[in-house]
Amino acid sequence: MKFRFATTAFMSAVSTLAANAAHAEEAAPPPALLPALAGPLSYNPDPISVDVAGSKLYVTAIGSGYFGTQSNSTPGVADSFADLSNAQVIVQKPEGVFQFLVQAGLYNQETLGAAFVKSTDYTKNSYGVVPQA
């Protein structure tokens, strides 16, 4: 019984080492790009890459929008609206000595019970067009 257990453990270790060696021979994946993102939005898994001065510059974009309508509007408030909830362009250089990430665009965060604010106004009055750099 001890011999069978030791043989099984040895074979498992050998197959793990072989799998790791085979994986090491594959092309290295690109560096981790972009900060974490939650909710219904997701980044492009294959962003545009441009060679600049011997290193890669990655560019991707993400966007979403919404519309709303109401049947019992307050006087002076529109019955319907449409706007961008998120329109972002992300440029990142994750390799080399000089690294950076710049995220720019429009965004909005609707709040239940609060008046609707256009994305242009929300962006201007909160974190600005470049919320992360």
Long-range contacts (C-beta under 8 A, 24 or more apart in sequence): 30-56, 30-58, 31-94, 31-95, 32-94, 33-58, 33-60, 33-92, 33-94, 34-60, 34-90, 34-92, 34-101, 35-101, 35-132, 37-62, 40-64, 41-86, 43-90, 52-93, 54-96, 55-93, 55-95, 55-96, 56-93, 56-95, 57-91, 57-92, 57-93, 58-90, 58-91, 58-92, 58-93, 58-94, 59-89, 59-90, 59-91, 59-92, 60-89, 60-90, 61-87, 61-88, 61-89, 61-90, 62-86, 62-87, 62-88, 62-90, 63-87, 63-88, 63-105, 66-110, 68-116, 77-115, 77-116, 81-116, 83-108, 83-116, 83-118, 83-119, 84-108, 84-119, 85-110, 85-119, 87-119, 100-133, 101-132, 101-133, 102-130, 102-132, 102-133, 103-130, 103-131, 103-132, 103-133, 104-129, 104-130, 104-131, 105-129, 107-131
